[in-house]
Amino acid sequence: MARSLLSNNWGVGSAACVLLLLLIFALPGMAQSGKTVTVRGKVVDTQTGQPLPYASVGLFKSGDNGLATGNITDETGLFALEAPSGEYYALVEFMGYKAVKTPVFRLTSEKPEHQLGTLRLQPSAATALDEVVVQAEKSSMELSLDKKIFNVGQDLANAGGSATEILSNIPSVSVDAEGNVKLRGSENVRILIDGKPSGLVSFKGGSGLQQLQGSLIEKVEIITNPSARYEAEGMSGIINIVLKKERKSGFNGSFEVIAGEPTNYGGAANVNYRHKKVNFFLNYGLAYRVSPSEGSLYQELTADDTTSILRQSYDTRVRGFNNNIRGGLDYFFTETSILTASYMFRRSDANRIRNIRYEDYLASQGLQSYTLRKQDENEDEVNAEYAISYKKTFAREGQELNADFRLLDYWESSDQVYTQNTFSPEGAPDAAQALLQRSLNDEYEKQYLTQIDYVQPIGENGKLEAGLRSSFRDMVNDYLVGNQAADGEITPLPGLDNYFIYDENINAIYGILGNKTEKFTYQVGLRAEHTDVKTTLRETNEENPRRYTNLFPSAHITYNLPKEHALQVSYSRRVRRPVYFDLSPYFTLSDSRNVMGGNPNLDPEFTNAFELGHIKYYELGSLSSTLFYRQTTDKIATIRRVNSEGIATLRPENLLAEDAYGAEFTGSFTPAAWWKFDQSFNFFRAIIDGSNFEENFSTETYSWFARHTSRFTLPKDIDFQVRANYEAPQKTPQGSQKSLYYMDLGLSKDIFNRKGTITLNVLDVFNTRINRSVYEGESIEGVAFYTSSKSQGRRRQLNLTLSYRLHQAAPAGAPKTLEGE
């Protein structure tokens, strides 16, 4: 059983003491009791001397080989275990390394601490990998000082999916039908790839992750209250997606093929070869998907005692072919001096067909007319990323230097044709209202990023961290939207023919001081960022420069209590800067009655985030709780406006403020060898003050969401998994979001002498993952509107996945025994 003495991020609230007491005594029967002895040690790589974080350490009774307790190493390779007096041996395991078994030692109450010293693990040779077998399953969730880590490979629902589907299965994270990612109910979350910005989440935000094959991902880190080490962007925190990469000697790899319905065909390969000073790595994924979606809308518009009604329905079919390749090499000048160069290329080609039907009614007269609109879009995207990084570790333990430079290069070309025809209730066409429209949209981006980080140990347990970061980003949107004549000439619509330029330069410097004692671990930091942003509409000669310098402090304090309890309190200041899509005035006309665009006059929003939490480890699992509070100024929210003709526009606006607070509970338990379950529950309240925009734009809402996952080991070594998700309704400044619920199932079995795995999963078994919302308000012309809509962006999906491992250990979770037993 994997456990950690470090806790996750925490929040604040007046009910903290009561909640913590409830958690402490919730499962008293599971808790360990009696006087114990602390066993300490450190795990490192024999070849490099580098610490191995998250290695599994088990303490076994020498008499019956029973597992007494277990833990995982922290980020510096250190571990601590608590056990009563007796004779034990320790077993240390880490995927890709030979297991180390210590000699038997005796713990006595007269000596409260036993030191195992430094335990060195040797990377597994290809011929020895099949012999190294792990006793205990590595936990799918791991805890560190300021983040939660979720190991992707253990979740059966992830097989055959994209990065978006992986995120939707992680506690605290939710993903809507359009692929937009939320963390604890907030859309403003910073998504990184391998700790750095990526073109996958640049232009398109989290929705770009739909094009990243999930099998290329090793783990996901959730950082709800980041320290000054991280860039300040992201009000609700950071999601860091770590891609697979090995450094083991020799050749090894994994391969995967996928088939699914609706159409989902693909494959992926992750290979690695190391010889002496050079390590080559390559990840490749391709996918062909056909994604159907559908939705509807009902709208009432009331003016001068007359009510007009719109009934709208649509269906969309997107055919996409995606390629992702990432390769590079590590060069070891020495085992403590490593240069890494890598290249990533992604191309996506998609065709989108959307059919919309509009039915217009007068409440007293019935159907007046109906309109059919078709969108036919061809979209090409290319993303390239070049990176060079250098890591140097010094003779003194914990002292290291990291430098990173990367270039992101992105372009997208979209050509959309819209045909629209209006008919009488009897079906007669109205030639005067026939439309042929065209939208040409080209987008380009280049970003240069430089980052240097240095860690200097101080005293026995202290450290000082410092670093700097420079980001230079240039983006362009060249767009033309208009009516097209028979000869192909386009007459631009007002305001929709321009060349939008976005220039962003951000320079930052930070420092962090940390230390720890037997009970306390703390770190305090300060980050300074200078932002220089300028937007230009070249055709109309409009410029909007923004320059500001801000300080972002952070603090994290952890206190380890007896009997495997821990507390942590943390604070950080965060920012959400309006970026490209927030500011660009380009409006898409795929739906001529509901158009979306940006707002060049948006200001950034700032957040003070506080967390207080507690974690308790039990013999059969762990339970953590977090109370959080976020105080936000200049809250950015999307506002819907409907004119007297029934045309709605949606664009972001600055509201005055938002106060949000809540509680999160996460647990993982193994009540039996054949059953493991995880659960999470998140409750929050948000108070939004939009009185600066309109008097009736202030609102309060209570909401919650919950997720439960159970995994069973069935006869014949078959794993079965079921997951249930529920998101409760919540109010918005203009209405409400309705509840959302769905269930996923998965089955898997190891084959080919446990070198392969076959997995079958069904996502959204009952086809209930439908987003529903209500908007109410008054238009600029004084017309009152009521809008109700629902959309299903992802239908029920069935995937069959076959994976094969070449010179790699089997994934954790299958039944295993000790070597030689």
KEVEX-114325 format. One record per residue (C-alpha): x, y, z. Coordinates in steps of 0.02 Angstrom, whole numbers. Layout:
! KEVEX-114325
((X; Y; Z)),
...
This chain:
! KEVEX-114325
((0; 0; 0)),
((76; 166; -54)),
((68; 305; 72)),
((150; 476; 96)),
((191; 582; 248)),
((170; 739; 146)),
((-2; 813; 124)),
((-91; 894; -20)),
((-141; 1076; -39)),
((-262; 1147; 89)),
((-395; 1286; 110)),
((-471; 1392; 252)),
((-641; 1404; 336)),
((-722; 1430; 504)),
((-778; 1248; 516)),
((-602; 1177; 497)),
((-583; 1108; 673)),
((-750; 1017; 668)),
((-717; 940; 497)),
((-542; 886; 545)),
((-604; 801; 704)),
((-736; 709; 603)),
((-604; 648; 481)),
((-485; 596; 619)),
((-614; 485; 703)),
((-717; 435; 549)),
((-638; 263; 531)),
((-562; 223; 700)),
((-564; 37; 669)),
((-439; 54; 527)),
((-313; 162; 615)),
((-149; 94; 678)),
((-121; 98; 864)),
((14; 63; 993)),
((190; 129; 1016)),
((286; 130; 853)),
((463; 152; 789)),
((506; 265; 641)),
((606; 186; 498)),
((691; 312; 385)),
((796; 302; 228)),
((829; 368; 54)),
((813; 286; -119)),
((929; 337; -262)),
((981; 278; -435)),
((1145; 182; -426)),
((1209; 250; -592)),
((1163; 433; -574)),
((1151; 455; -386)),
((989; 547; -415)),
((844; 523; -292)),
((697; 417; -351)),
((533; 502; -304)),
((376; 396; -280)),
((469; 231; -264)),
((370; 101; -165)),
((441; 49; 5)),
((362; -97; 96)),
((401; -159; 271)),
((373; -347; 291)),
((370; -458; 445)),
((517; -579; 439)),
((416; -725; 505)),
((267; -736; 387)),
((319; -612; 252)),
((161; -513; 286)),
((155; -331; 235)),
((160; -226; 395)),
((157; -53; 317)),
((210; 41; 163)),
((247; 211; 93)),
((318; 300; -58)),
((470; 412; -66)),
((448; 600; -77)),
((521; 711; -214)),
((695; 700; -135)),
((691; 510; -122)),
((663; 510; 67)),
((538; 398; 156)),
((478; 364; 334)),
((378; 217; 400)),
((296; 184; 568)),
((292; 7; 639)),
((280; -77; 810)),
((426; -173; 886)),
((477; -332; 795)),
((587; -405; 659)),
((565; -341; 481)),
((645; -324; 312)),
((613; -185; 185)),
((575; -209; 0)),
((605; -60; -115)),
((533; -60; -291)),
((523; 60; -435)),
((465; 22; -612)),
((615; -7; -726)),
((733; -48; -580)),
((784; -207; -492)),
((698; -228; -324)),
((808; -211; -168)),
((775; -318; -14)),
((864; -268; 146)),
((931; -389; 278)),
((816; -424; 425)),
((826; -293; 563)),
((745; -275; 733)),
((642; -128; 796)),
((631; -98; 984)),
((536; 30; 1085)),
((699; 83; 1170)),
((760; 156; 1006)),
((624; 268; 931)),
((707; 281; 759)),
((795; 159; 643)),
((899; 220; 495)),
((911; 113; 338)),
((1027; 240; 255)),
((1039; 259; 67)),
((964; 117; -35)),
((1030; 110; -213)),
((924; 38; -355)),
((1001; -31; -514)),
((909; -1; -680)),
((840; -166; -744)),
((925; -248; -892)),
((807; -305; -1029)),
((833; -489; -985)),
((795; -463; -801)),
((636; -362; -813)),
((521; -514; -816)),
((595; -573; -651)),
((565; -415; -549)),
((392; -430; -473)),
((306; -306; -358)),
((209; -358; -203)),
((97; -209; -170)),
((0; -105; -297)),
((68; 70; -317)),
((-69; 193; -276)),
((-149; 279; -424)),
((-150; 439; -321)),
((7; 506; -237)),
((27; 657; -124)),
((167; 783; -120)),
((196; 950; -33)),
((94; 1053; -154)),
((13; 934; -278)),
((-83; 773; -311)),
((-15; 649; -437)),
((-126; 529; -534)),
((-45; 382; -624)),
((-139; 363; -788)),
((-105; 181; -830)),
((-205; 107; -686)),
((-373; 180; -741)),
((-466; 64; -861)),
((-577; 206; -921)),
((-424; 290; -998)),
((-385; 152; -1123)),
((-411; 211; -1302)),
((-458; 387; -1250)),
((-386; 560; -1277)),
((-304; 675; -1149)),
((-473; 760; -1125)),
((-555; 597; -1073)),
((-412; 562; -951)),
((-438; 730; -868)),
((-624; 700; -852)),
((-586; 547; -744)),
((-477; 638; -617)),
((-546; 702; -450)),
((-569; 892; -439)),
((-571; 904; -630)),
((-723; 914; -744)),
((-734; 931; -934)),
((-886; 998; -1026)),
((-956; 944; -1195)),
((-842; 1064; -1291)),
((-685; 1001; -1204)),
((-665; 1150; -1087)),
((-576; 1098; -927)),
((-628; 1154; -752)),
((-536; 1133; -588)),
((-649; 1139; -434)),
((-784; 1218; -540)),
((-674; 1355; -614)),
((-631; 1365; -799)),
((-476; 1470; -766)),
((-347; 1332; -745)),
((-172; 1333; -819)),
((-133; 1174; -919)),
((50; 1129; -947)),
((136; 987; -1041)),
((291; 923; -950)),
((287; 1078; -842)),
((294; 1199; -988)),
((169; 1287; -1103)),
((125; 1189; -1260)),
((39; 1225; -1424)),
((-85; 1087; -1380)),
((-164; 1206; -1253)),
((-120; 1374; -1327)),
((-244; 1435; -1456)),
((-384; 1316; -1413)),
((-365; 1302; -1225)),
((-406; 1132; -1150)),
((-507; 1081; -1303)),
((-343; 1055; -1398)),
((-308; 906; -1287)),
((-440; 807; -1383)),
((-305; 782; -1514)),
((-176; 707; -1394)),
((-181; 517; -1379)),
((-204; 467; -1198)),
((-80; 322; -1211)),
((61; 449; -1229)),
((29; 513; -1052)),
((117; 444; -899)),
((37; 545; -760)),
((-61; 703; -720)),
((-15; 823; -580)),
((-149; 931; -499)),
((-79; 1085; -412)),
((-225; 1179; -333)),
((-122; 1311; -243)),
((44; 1330; -335)),
((199; 1405; -256)),
((300; 1551; -325)),
((402; 1423; -425)),
((261; 1415; -553)),
((199; 1552; -667)),
((57; 1650; -587)),
((-66; 1616; -729)),
((-215; 1506; -681)),
((-338; 1564; -548)),
((-392; 1391; -489)),
((-221; 1310; -507)),
((-117; 1208; -629)),
((-142; 1042; -718)),
((25; 971; -776)),
((18; 828; -901)),
((178; 724; -900)),
((215; 626; -1059)),
((300; 457; -1059)),
((489; 449; -1066)),
((612; 316; -1009)),
((799; 317; -971)),
((827; 132; -940)),
((976; 46; -1019)),
((947; -49; -1182)),
((792; -47; -1291)),
((617; -47; -1219)),
((446; 17; -1266)),
((258; -3; -1268)),
((135; -11; -1412)),
((-53; 9; -1423)),
((-191; -11; -1553)),
((-369; 52; -1530)),
((-538; 19; -1610)),
((-698; 101; -1553)),
((-876; 151; -1593)),
((-922; 288; -1638)),
((-774; 277; -1755)),
((-612; 284; -1656)),
((-461; 199; -1735)),
((-284; 232; -1686)),
((-118; 174; -1621)),
((27; 233; -1516)),
((209; 187; -1485)),
((325; 238; -1344)),
((503; 178; -1371)),
((668; 212; -1286)),
((848; 161; -1315)),
((995; 202; -1204)),
((1175; 161; -1241)),
((1312; 231; -1130)),
((1301; 421; -1138)),
((1154; 437; -1257)),
((970; 402; -1225)),
((847; 411; -1371)),
((659; 424; -1344)),
((513; 429; -1465)),
((324; 443; -1441)),
((205; 428; -1586)),
((15; 426; -1591)),
((-112; 433; -1729)),
((-301; 431; -1723)),
((-447; 437; -1842)),
((-609; 485; -1757)),
((-786; 525; -1810)),
((-868; 624; -1670)),
((-1057; 649; -1677)),
((-1143; 776; -1565)),
((-1314; 855; -1552)),
((-1409; 989; -1458)),
((-1564; 1098; -1450)),
((-1618; 1271; -1392)),
((-1783; 1351; -1343)),
((-1796; 1542; -1332)),
((-1936; 1664; -1291)),
((-1921; 1849; -1334)),
((-2051; 1967; -1261)),
((-2078; 2149; -1315)),
((-2233; 2258; -1321)),
((-2343; 2116; -1258)),
((-2287; 2007; -1404)),
((-2192; 1846; -1376)),
((-2091; 1765; -1514)),
((-2024; 1589; -1493)),
((-1872; 1504; -1570)),
((-1853; 1316; -1570)),
((-1682; 1262; -1630)),
((-1599; 1092; -1653)),
((-1433; 1039; -1727)),
((-1324; 887; -1761)),
((-1138; 892; -1795)),
((-1017; 765; -1865)),
((-830; 796; -1856)),
((-708; 685; -1949)),
((-531; 708; -1887)),
((-362; 631; -1923)),
((-227; 673; -1796)),
((-41; 638; -1790)),
((73; 669; -1642)),
((259; 634; -1639)),
((385; 680; -1506)),
((566; 628; -1509)),
((732; 677; -1438)),
((888; 625; -1347)),
((974; 645; -1180)),
((1163; 664; -1183)),
((1253; 623; -1022)),
((1413; 726; -1012)),
((1422; 644; -842)),
((1287; 562; -737)),
((1261; 731; -654)),
((1265; 838; -811)),
((1129; 802; -940)),
((1081; 893; -1100)),
((911; 854; -1177)),
((850; 905; -1350)),
((675; 864; -1412)),
((555; 900; -1553)),
((366; 883; -1556)),
((256; 891; -1710)),
((68; 879; -1720)),
((-48; 891; -1869)),
((-237; 884; -1866)),
((-351; 882; -2018)),
((-537; 894; -1986)),
((-700; 914; -2079)),
((-852; 976; -1984)),
((-1029; 963; -2049)),
((-1164; 1045; -1944)),
((-1349; 1052; -1988)),
((-1459; 1174; -1893)),
((-1648; 1192; -1901)),
((-1728; 1354; -1838)),
((-1917; 1362; -1812)),
((-1992; 1534; -1780)),
((-2160; 1552; -1693)),
((-2274; 1689; -1630)),
((-2355; 1634; -1469)),
((-2530; 1681; -1530)),
((-2511; 1628; -1713)),
((-2406; 1468; -1718)),
((-2265; 1428; -1840)),
((-2214; 1575; -1950)),
((-2067; 1497; -2044)),
((-1922; 1377; -2028)),
((-1742; 1395; -2084)),
((-1610; 1265; -2126)),
((-1426; 1310; -2108)),
((-1277; 1200; -2151)),
((-1096; 1227; -2102)),
((-959; 1139; -2202)),
((-788; 1174; -2127)),
((-615; 1111; -2173)),
((-486; 1146; -2039)),
((-299; 1109; -2039)),
((-186; 1132; -1888)),
((1; 1112; -1873)),
((98; 1127; -1712)),
((287; 1113; -1689)),
((389; 1129; -1530)),
((578; 1135; -1514)),
((658; 1118; -1342)),
((833; 1114; -1268)),
((860; 1088; -1082)),
((1009; 1062; -968)),
((1015; 989; -793)),
((1165; 994; -678)),
((1171; 915; -505)),
((1314; 955; -387)),
((1411; 857; -258)),
((1306; 928; -117)),
((1142; 836; -105)),
((994; 940; -165)),
((1096; 1070; -259)),
((1049; 1080; -443)),
((1033; 1194; -593)),
((901; 1179; -730)),
((894; 1282; -890)),
((763; 1267; -1028)),
((734; 1352; -1195)),
((592; 1312; -1313)),
((506; 1378; -1469)),
((322; 1348; -1504)),
((265; 1370; -1684)),
((80; 1352; -1728)),
((-38; 1387; -1872)),
((-218; 1348; -1913)),
((-317; 1375; -2071)),
((-506; 1366; -2075)),
((-620; 1381; -2227)),
((-806; 1377; -2185)),
((-952; 1384; -2305)),
((-1128; 1417; -2241)),
((-1286; 1388; -2342)),
((-1451; 1447; -2271)),
((-1628; 1436; -2339)),
((-1793; 1493; -2263)),
((-1961; 1410; -2295)),
((-2144; 1446; -2260)),
((-2238; 1332; -2139)),
((-2299; 1236; -2292)),
((-2120; 1211; -2356)),
((-2113; 1343; -2494)),
((-1938; 1421; -2508)),
((-1914; 1608; -2483)),
((-1782; 1652; -2613)),
((-1759; 1829; -2543)),
((-1690; 1760; -2380)),
((-1572; 1631; -2455)),
((-1391; 1654; -2397)),
((-1222; 1590; -2451)),
((-1087; 1645; -2329)),
((-901; 1614; -2314)),
((-781; 1626; -2168)),
((-593; 1625; -2199)),
((-487; 1621; -2042)),
((-298; 1599; -2029)),
((-211; 1597; -1860)),
((-25; 1600; -1821)),
((74; 1594; -1661)),
((257; 1594; -1610)),
((317; 1588; -1429)),
((495; 1594; -1365)),
((516; 1534; -1187)),
((672; 1537; -1077)),
((676; 1475; -898)),
((818; 1450; -772)),
((796; 1373; -599)),
((926; 1348; -462)),
((913; 1258; -294)),
((1041; 1288; -156)),
((1034; 1183; 5)),
((1048; 1280; 168)),
((1098; 1195; 328)),
((1038; 1017; 359)),
((861; 1024; 288)),
((839; 1198; 216)),
((847; 1256; 36)),
((840; 1415; -65)),
((763; 1414; -239)),
((775; 1552; -366)),
((738; 1571; -550)),
((689; 1680; -695)),
((573; 1659; -843)),
((548; 1757; -1004)),
((408; 1726; -1128)),
((388; 1818; -1294)),
((228; 1776; -1386)),
((162; 1841; -1553)),
((-9; 1789; -1622)),
((-107; 1841; -1776)),
((-286; 1812; -1832)),
((-321; 1858; -2013)),
((-509; 1841; -2038)),
((-642; 1881; -2166)),
((-826; 1839; -2143)),
((-957; 1892; -2269)),
((-1091; 1851; -2396)),
((-1031; 1764; -2553)),
((-1100; 1802; -2725)),
((-1121; 1677; -2867)),
((-955; 1732; -2943)),
((-864; 1694; -2778)),
((-840; 1875; -2724)),
((-860; 1900; -2535)),
((-944; 2056; -2465)),
((-880; 2073; -2285)),
((-1005; 2087; -2143)),
((-982; 2242; -2033)),
((-835; 2224; -1914)),
((-786; 2052; -1979)),
((-643; 2093; -2097)),
((-483; 2130; -2003)),
((-307; 2077; -1955)),
((-293; 2054; -1767)),
((-118; 2056; -1690)),
((-81; 2001; -1512)),
((94; 2034; -1440)),
((131; 1972; -1263)),
((295; 1986; -1167)),
((304; 1921; -988)),
((463; 1925; -883)),
((469; 1848; -710)),
((589; 1816; -566)),
((556; 1718; -407)),
((634; 1659; -245)),
((580; 1524; -120)),
((649; 1484; 52)),
((606; 1316; 130)),
((655; 1211; 280)),
((592; 1067; 385)),
((605; 998; 558)),
((543; 833; 628)),
((363; 896; 625)),
((359; 1051; 515)),
((394; 1079; 331)),
((376; 1254; 261)),
((415; 1357; 108)),
((381; 1541; 75)),
((407; 1625; -92)),
((385; 1783; -193)),
((366; 1800; -381)),
((373; 1962; -480)),
((300; 1969; -656)),
((303; 2112; -780)),
((172; 2099; -918)),
((176; 2196; -1081)),
((27; 2159; -1195)),
((-26; 2251; -1351)),
((-173; 2212; -1466)),
((-191; 2289; -1638)),
((-331; 2288; -1766)),
((-228; 2333; -1919)),
((-368; 2369; -2044)),
((-455; 2493; -1928)),
((-294; 2556; -1845)),
((-350; 2517; -1667)),
((-218; 2486; -1533)),
((-238; 2436; -1351)),
((-74; 2424; -1252)),
((-70; 2354; -1073)),
((81; 2359; -957)),
((81; 2309; -774)),
((198; 2235; -642)),
((130; 2124; -503)),
((196; 2030; -351)),
((134; 1853; -316)),
((178; 1787; -142)),
((152; 1607; -87)),
((169; 1507; 74)),
((150; 1321; 115)),
((166; 1249; 291)),
((146; 1064; 332)),
((133; 991; 507)),
((150; 803; 533)),
((44; 739; 677)),
((59; 572; 769)),
((-24; 415; 702)),
((0; 465; 520)),
((-98; 627; 519)),
((-38; 783; 429)),
((-101; 963; 413)),
((-57; 1092; 283)),
((-102; 1275; 260)),
((-58; 1370; 101)),
((-83; 1537; 15)),
((-46; 1603; -159)),
((-92; 1751; -267)),
((-143; 1709; -446)),
((-190; 1801; -605)),
((-296; 1769; -759)),
((-236; 1875; -903)),
((-355; 1896; -1051)),
((-274; 1806; -1196)),
((-299; 1786; -1380)),
((-476; 1714; -1389)),
((-536; 1827; -1247)),
((-479; 1984; -1339)),
((-502; 1946; -1525)),
((-662; 2026; -1594)),
((-680; 1888; -1725)),
((-854; 1810; -1718)),
((-892; 1637; -1783)),
((-1056; 1618; -1880)),
((-1074; 1430; -1875)),
((-1237; 1467; -1784)),
((-1310; 1626; -1857)),
((-1429; 1650; -1709)),
((-1294; 1625; -1574)),
((-1126; 1707; -1612)),
((-972; 1712; -1501)),
((-822; 1829; -1497)),
((-693; 1916; -1389)),
((-681; 2083; -1301)),
((-525; 2189; -1334)),
((-558; 2294; -1177)),
((-548; 2154; -1048)),
((-441; 2180; -893)),
((-349; 2040; -799)),
((-427; 1961; -645)),
((-329; 1930; -485)),
((-360; 1799; -351)),
((-302; 1771; -173)),
((-313; 1583; -141)),
((-310; 1504; 33)),
((-316; 1320; 79)),
((-316; 1220; 241)),
((-320; 1032; 244)),
((-291; 870; 334)),
((-241; 695; 282)),
((-256; 534; 380)),
((-178; 367; 332)),
((-264; 206; 382)),
((-210; 26; 373)),
((-321; 4; 220)),
((-308; 173; 137)),
((-306; 361; 160)),
((-429; 505; 173)),
((-391; 688; 142)),
((-496; 844; 163)),
((-470; 1021; 101)),
((-557; 1185; 140)),
((-525; 1321; 12)),
((-566; 1504; -15)),
((-537; 1611; -170)),
((-559; 1800; -173)),
((-563; 1867; -351)),
((-572; 2044; -420)),
((-622; 2093; -599)),
((-704; 1923; -623)),
((-712; 1875; -808)),
((-879; 1797; -859)),
((-964; 1762; -1026)),
((-1122; 1867; -1047)),
((-1266; 1827; -1165)),
((-1355; 1970; -1253)),
((-1508; 1952; -1367)),
((-1566; 2091; -1483)),
((-1743; 2127; -1541)),
((-1719; 2013; -1693)),
((-1678; 1865; -1581)),
((-1490; 1862; -1623)),
((-1386; 1818; -1469)),
((-1205; 1869; -1444)),
((-1092; 1794; -1311)),
((-932; 1880; -1260)),
((-827; 1896; -1100)),
((-848; 2045; -982)),
((-767; 2102; -819)),
((-881; 2088; -669)),
((-837; 2169; -502)),
((-786; 2019; -396)),
((-815; 1838; -344)),
((-794; 1753; -175)),
((-788; 1563; -186)),
((-761; 1439; -46)),
((-788; 1256; -19)),
((-730; 1087; 43)),
((-654; 939; -48)),
((-639; 761; 16)),
((-536; 626; -71)),
((-512; 447; -12)),
((-433; 286; -71)),
((-463; 119; 15)),
((-429; -65; -12)),
((-554; -159; 98)),
((-508; -326; 17)),
((-372; -395; -95)),
((-497; -403; -238)),
((-577; -231; -213)),
((-507; -55; -215)),
((-610; 103; -222)),
((-578; 290; -236)),
((-701; 429; -206)),
((-703; 618; -207)),
((-831; 746; -155)),
((-819; 933; -186)),
((-940; 1062; -115)),
((-925; 1249; -150)),
((-1017; 1413; -137)),
((-987; 1560; -255)),
((-1044; 1740; -229)),
((-1030; 1842; -390)),
((-1044; 2031; -386)),
((-1088; 2098; -559)),
((-1168; 2260; -500)),
((-1041; 2360; -601)),
((-1112; 2283; -759)),
((-1297; 2275; -716)),
((-1394; 2278; -554)),
((-1465; 2103; -576)),
((-1298; 2023; -617)),
((-1257; 1978; -437)),
((-1292; 1800; -385)),
((-1253; 1668; -255)),
((-1243; 1482; -289)),
((-1213; 1321; -195)),
((-1158; 1169; -291)),
((-1063; 1005; -277)),
((-995; 863; -379)),
((-945; 686; -334)),
((-854; 540; -413)),
((-837; 358; -359)),
((-726; 225; -437)),
((-722; 42; -388)),
((-599; -83; -460)),
((-622; -270; -437)),
((-507; -417; -472)),
((-617; -556; -542)),
((-575; -740; -569)),
((-447; -778; -706)),
((-357; -615; -662)),
((-485; -504; -747)),
((-497; -324; -685)),
((-667; -239; -685)),
((-695; -54; -652)),
((-850; 53; -631)),
((-855; 242; -611)),
((-1002; 355; -572)),
((-999; 545; -591)),
((-1123; 678; -536)),
((-1118; 868; -548)),
((-1257; 962; -458)),
((-1348; 1114; -529)),
((-1275; 1287; -500)),
((-1330; 1466; -529)),
((-1243; 1586; -648)),
((-1256; 1777; -663)),
((-1390; 1753; -797)),
((-1473; 1589; -752)),
((-1415; 1415; -706)),
((-1322; 1259; -759)),
((-1421; 1099; -736)),
((-1357; 936; -662)),
((-1240; 821; -759)),
((-1218; 635; -728)),
((-1143; 483; -816)),
((-1062; 313; -785)),
((-910; 223; -861)),
((-866; 37; -861)),
((-704; -54; -901)),
((-634; -232; -912)),
((-452; -284; -937)),
((-344; -441; -937)),
((-158; -470; -955)),
((-107; -583; -1101)),
((53; -643; -1186)),
((132; -693; -1019)),
((85; -523; -946)),
((178; -430; -1083)),
((13; -371; -1156)),
((-155; -308; -1095)),
((-324; -307; -1181)),
((-451; -180; -1118)),
((-635; -150; -1158)),
((-719; 6; -1092)),
((-885; 95; -1115)),
((-890; 282; -1080)),
((-1058; 359; -1033)),
((-1147; 192; -1026)),
((-1323; 265; -1019)),
((-1289; 410; -1140)),
((-1334; 539; -1008)),
((-1186; 658; -1018)),
((-1290; 807; -1075)),
((-1253; 989; -1032)),
((-1408; 1092; -995)),
((-1419; 1278; -957)),
((-1542; 1422; -937)),
((-1513; 1607; -974)),
((-1632; 1749; -929)),
((-1613; 1936; -952)),
((-1658; 2093; -1044)),
((-1582; 2150; -1209)),
((-1511; 2322; -1246)),
((-1675; 2371; -1330)),
((-1771; 2323; -1172)),
((-1829; 2156; -1241)),
((-1842; 2018; -1110)),
((-1774; 1845; -1157)),
((-1778; 1670; -1087)),
((-1661; 1538; -1164)),
((-1650; 1353; -1121)),
((-1522; 1242; -1208)),
((-1446; 1070; -1199)),
((-1299; 991; -1291)),
((-1215; 823; -1297)),
((-1039; 847; -1361)),
((-985; 667; -1336)),
((-1099; 517; -1364)),
((-1081; 348; -1281)),
((-912; 277; -1333)),
((-853; 95; -1337)),
((-665; 61; -1355)),
((-565; -99; -1372)),
((-378; -76; -1339)),
((-231; -196; -1356)),
((-64; -145; -1281)),
((103; -236; -1285)),
((258; -202; -1180)),
((431; -238; -1245)),
((558; -260; -1106)),
((447; -169; -983)),
((365; -222; -821)),
((178; -254; -816)),
((71; -111; -751)),
((31; -105; -567)),
((-134; -178; -515)),
((-124; -359; -571)),
((-94; -496; -443)),
((91; -511; -403)),
((209; -607; -288)),
((382; -583; -218)),
((528; -645; -321)),
((570; -823; -275)),
((411; -857; -176)),
